[in-house]
Amino acid sequence: MGKYIDLIIGLFAILYVLIINSLFGKITFNEFFLFIGVILIIFHFSKDKLKKLGYKNKYFKIIFNIGRSLILIGSVVFVIIESVIIIFPKNNDSYSNYVIILGAGVKGETPSLTLAQRLEKAIEYVNKQNSELKIIVSGGQGKGEDISEAEAMKRYLIKNGIKAEIIKEDKSRDTRENLTFSKEILENIENKNINDIDVKIITSDFHAFRSNLIAKSLDYEKSSFFTNRTLPLLMPVMYSREFFAIGKYFLIEILQKV
């Protein structure tokens, strides 16, 4: 069984991509699993030749061992980061004066599956509070989107009976801009710094940890999270993608300080 583990994992990775594509359409980053699957299958059928080459060429053997060590280190880092993402507090339903819903793509004029899940969680939160609060829907208009994410979110909330005041932030293109432009709106409304404003941030479970890193860097000291739960079948692709997004975040932070 151990001899075929790489082949089995490779086939499952490709099958996973085919299943989620058939059920949900194209999901960003699913190409990663397709790539891993193909690489593992190629490795399975060529590993005997690689071993023989390693016996004959000491330099190849050194490179092979370095590559194996890097994969091991990367796997450990992956497990640590994913554990942090999973255990980060993300179900705080205490009352906040303001709610920020982070954008996540629109198909034409329709919220993507991820965005629709965030909106449903926002509706759950607002209905639970049963009090006056203000909602900021944050997201600009990107490629393939007929309207801004903010406009699509506002329409969705109104259609589902939300009576709270909804404020559109429709310039942002990513999470940092979501929170930066929403911060400007909040500080203008309240006429005080963001670190004194109580904010509830609604996003996806896998996205909460990185969103918190960005929020804290922007002085959101009184922010907390209330997130939707990602569909189990989509967890592998969403959580894997977030691992690389967090790596990119830390890389940018390091480069900015150099």
C-alpha positions in Angstrom: 0.0 0.0 0.0 2.8 2.4 0.9 4.3 1.9 -2.5 1.2 3.4 -4.2 0.4 6.2 -1.7 1.7 8.9 -4.0 -0.4 7.5 -6.9 -3.5 7.3 -4.7 -3.2 10.8 -3.4 -2.5 12.1 -6.9 -5.7 10.5 -8.3 -7.7 11.7 -5.4 -6.5 15.3 -5.9 -7.5 15.2 -9.6 -10.9 13.6 -8.7 -11.4 16.4 -6.1 -10.9 19.1 -8.7 -13.4 17.4 -11.1 -16.0 17.1 -8.3 -15.9 20.7 -7.1 -15.9 21.9 -10.7 -19.0 19.9 -11.5 -20.8 21.0 -8.4 -19.7 24.6 -7.9 -18.2 25.7 -11.2 -14.6 27.0 -11.4 -13.2 27.7 -7.9 -10.1 29.9 -7.7 -7.0 27.9 -6.7 -8.4 24.5 -7.6 -5.6 24.4 -10.2 -3.2 23.8 -7.3 -4.8 20.4 -6.5 -4.7 19.5 -10.2 -1.0 20.4 -10.4 -0.2 18.4 -7.2 -2.1 15.4 -8.5 -0.3 15.4 -11.9 3.1 15.8 -10.2 2.4 13.0 -7.8 1.3 10.6 -10.6 4.4 11.5 -12.7 6.6 11.0 -9.6 5.1 7.6 -8.9 6.0 6.3 -12.4 9.4 7.8 -12.4 10.7 7.4 -8.8 12.5 4.2 -9.6 14.5 5.9 -12.3 15.1 8.9 -10.1 16.5 6.6 -7.4 18.8 4.9 -9.8 20.0 8.3 -11.1 20.6 9.3 -7.5 22.9 6.3 -7.0 24.9 7.3 -10.0 25.0 11.0 -9.6 26.0 12.4 -6.2 24.9 15.9 -7.1 21.5 14.8 -8.1 21.3 12.9 -4.8 22.1 16.1 -2.9 19.5 18.1 -4.8 16.9 15.3 -4.2 17.6 15.3 -0.4 17.4 19.1 -0.2 14.1 19.0 -2.0 12.8 16.3 0.3 13.8 18.4 3.4 12.2 21.5 2.0 8.9 19.6 1.4 9.1 18.3 5.0 9.7 21.8 6.4 6.9 23.2 4.2 4.5 20.5 5.5 5.2 21.4 9.1 4.8 25.1 8.5 1.5 24.3 6.6 0.1 22.4 9.5 1.1 25.1 12.0 -0.5 27.9 10.0 -3.6 25.9 9.2 -4.0 25.1 12.9 -3.8 28.8 13.8 -6.4 29.6 11.1 -8.8 27.0 12.5 -8.5 27.9 16.2 -8.6 31.7 15.7 -11.8 33.0 17.5 -14.4 33.7 14.9 -17.8 33.2 16.4 -18.2 36.4 18.6 -21.9 37.4 18.3 -21.7 40.2 21.0 -23.3 43.5 19.9 -21.3 46.0 17.9 -22.4 49.4 16.7 -21.1 48.7 13.2 -20.9 45.7 10.9 -18.4 45.4 8.0 -19.1 42.7 5.5 -16.0 41.9 3.4 -16.5 41.4 -0.3 -15.7 38.1 -2.1 -16.6 38.4 -5.7 -19.7 38.8 -7.9 -20.7 36.9 -11.0 -22.5 39.4 -13.2 -24.8 40.9 -10.6 -25.1 37.8 -8.4 -22.9 37.4 -5.2 -20.5 34.4 -5.5 -21.1 31.4 -3.3 -18.5 32.6 -0.7 -20.0 36.1 -0.7 -23.6 34.8 -0.4 -22.5 32.7 2.7 -21.1 35.8 4.3 -24.3 37.7 3.6 -26.4 35.0 5.2 -24.2 35.1 8.3 -24.6 38.9 8.4 -28.4 38.5 8.2 -28.3 36.0 11.0 -26.2 38.5 13.1 -28.4 41.5 12.4 -31.6 39.6 13.1 -30.2 38.3 16.4 -29.2 41.7 17.6 -32.7 43.2 17.0 -31.3 46.7 17.5 -30.2 49.7 15.4 -26.7 49.3 13.9 -25.1 50.3 10.7 -23.8 48.0 8.0 -20.9 48.7 5.7 -20.8 46.5 2.6 -17.3 46.6 1.3 -16.1 45.7 -2.2 -15.5 47.4 -5.5 -16.2 46.3 -9.1 -13.8 43.8 -10.6 -13.3 41.9 -13.9 -16.4 40.0 -14.9 -18.6 42.0 -12.4 -21.5 44.1 -13.8 -21.9 46.0 -10.6 -19.7 46.5 -7.5 -19.6 43.9 -4.8 -21.0 46.6 -2.4 -24.0 47.2 -4.6 -24.7 43.4 -5.0 -24.4 43.0 -1.2 -26.8 45.9 -0.5 -29.4 44.5 -2.9 -29.1 41.0 -1.3 -29.6 42.4 2.2 -32.6 44.5 1.3 -34.1 41.6 -0.7 -33.8 39.5 2.5 -35.6 42.0 4.7 -32.7 43.9 6.4 -33.9 47.3 7.5 -30.7 48.6 9.1 -28.8 51.4 7.5 -26.5 50.1 4.7 -23.4 52.1 3.7 -21.6 51.2 0.5 -17.8 51.2 0.2 -17.3 50.4 -3.4 -13.7 51.3 -4.2 -11.8 48.5 -2.6 -10.1 45.7 -4.5 -8.8 43.5 -1.7 -9.1 42.9 2.1 -6.6 45.6 3.0 -8.5 48.1 1.0 -11.8 46.8 2.4 -10.7 47.6 5.9 -8.8 50.8 5.0 -11.7 52.5 3.1 -14.2 51.2 5.7 -12.0 52.8 8.4 -12.2 56.1 6.7 -16.0 55.9 6.6 -16.3 54.9 10.2 -14.0 57.7 11.4 -15.9 60.3 9.4 -19.2 59.1 10.9 -18.1 58.9 14.5 -15.5 61.7 14.3 -13.0 59.6 16.3 -10.2 57.2 15.7 -11.0 53.6 14.6 -9.4 52.2 17.8 -12.3 53.6 19.8 -15.1 52.3 17.5 -16.7 48.9 18.2 -16.8 46.9 14.9 -18.0 43.5 13.9 -16.3 42.1 10.9 -18.2 39.4 9.0 -16.2 37.2 6.6 -15.5 33.5 5.9 -14.0 31.2 8.6 -10.8 30.6 6.7 -10.4 34.4 6.1 -10.8 35.6 9.7 -7.2 35.2 10.9 -5.6 37.1 8.0 -8.4 39.7 8.2 -7.5 40.2 11.8 -3.8 40.7 11.1 -4.7 43.4 8.6 -7.3 45.0 10.9 -4.9 45.2 13.8 -2.3 46.8 11.5 -4.9 49.5 10.7 -5.7 50.0 14.4 -9.0 48.2 14.6 -8.5 47.6 18.3 -12.2 46.9 19.1 -13.0 44.6 16.3 -14.2 41.0 16.5 -15.4 38.4 14.0 -18.5 36.5 13.2 -18.0 34.1 10.3 -19.8 31.6 8.2 -18.7 28.1 8.0 -17.2 27.0 4.7 -18.9 24.0 3.1 -16.9 20.8 4.0 -16.2 19.9 0.4 -14.7 23.4 -0.3 -12.5 23.4 2.9 -9.4 21.9 1.3 -9.2 24.4 -1.5 -10.2 27.4 0.6 -7.9 26.7 3.5 -5.0 25.8 1.2 -5.4 29.0 -0.7 -5.5 31.0 2.5 -2.2 29.4 3.6 -0.5 31.0 0.6 -2.4 34.3 1.1 -1.0 34.5 4.6 2.5 33.7 3.3 2.1 36.6 0.8 0.9 38.9 3.6 4.0 38.2 5.8 6.3 38.5 2.8 4.9 41.9 1.9 5.2 43.1 5.6 8.8 42.0 5.7 9.7 43.7 2.4 8.1 46.9 3.5 10.3 47.0 6.6 13.5 46.4 4.7 
